[in-house]
C-alpha cells in the first residue's frame, strides 16, 4: 500500500509493480468506489457527461 499525493489531496492505494508501464508513469482504474482516485486528480470535466477529464496529474508516493 502507498499513499498517492498530489496538490489536491491524497489517497491510499494498493500497488503492483509492472515493468510494461513506462518509467515515471502511474496507471490505475478510476471506477473502484473504495479508492476515490478523483480526489487527487484535476477537477476539469465534461459538461455533458459530468465525468472528469482523462487523468494527467503529478503525484508522489509514500509507503503506508
Beta strands, then each sheet from edge to edge (+ up, - down):
strand 1: 2-6
strand 2: 9-13
strand 3: 60-63
sheet 1: 2+ 1- 3+
end
